[in-house]
């Protein structure tokens, strides 16, 4: 599975990751406080949701690719 893009909003903690698009190789580079850790936390929350955990106040859009050309939205 390849993640194409991710948007996540945490209404309880009042933070969000606006749409970020991933390429073949993605590096998170930037100054302190610009959101690199939030992107990683968003991916971790999505992983936990996929394994069945409940996260109230979370909304997301995840586009990913399966088996070469099949693109899915979750």
N, C-alpha and C positions, 0 to 999 in steps of 0.2 A: 504494500500500500504506500502511495506517495501522497502527502498532503499538498494540495494546491493552494488553498487559502483558508484563513481562520479569522473569525470575528467572535469576540466573547465579551459579555457584559455581566458584571457582578453587582447587582443592585443592592445587596446587603452591605458590602464593603465599599460601595460607590467607586468602582474603578472599571475600566474597560480597555480592551485591546481592539482598536479600530482595524478594519480589514487589512491584513498583512498577507502578501502573496509570497509563496516559497518557490524557489527555482531548484534546479538539480543540486546545487550547493548553496547553502544559506549560512551566512555568518552574521551573528548579532554583534555589531560594533557600534559604540557610541559613548557619549559622556555619561557620567554618573547621573542617575535619576531620569533617564529618558525612556525607560520602559523595557529594557532587555529582560529583566527578571520577571516582569509581568507576562511577557510572551511565554516564557518557560513555565510559569505557574498556570497560565491558561491551557497549555498543552497537557500539563499534569492533571488538571481538573477534567479535561475531556477524556483522558485515559481512564480516570477513576469512574466517570459517568459510564463509559463504555463497559466497564467491568461490573456495573450494577449499583454503584453508590449514588445516593441522592444528594443533590446540591440545590437547596431552595434559593431562589433569587438569581439563578444563572440562566442566561439565554445565550445561544451561540449559533453560528453558521459555520459549518465545516465542509469544504469541498475537497474530495480526494479522488485518486485514480486507482483503479484496480485492473490488473491484467491488461496492461498496455494502453487501451483506449477507452475503457469504460469509466466514465466520470460519474461520481455520486455526490449527492448533497445530504447532509445530516444535520 
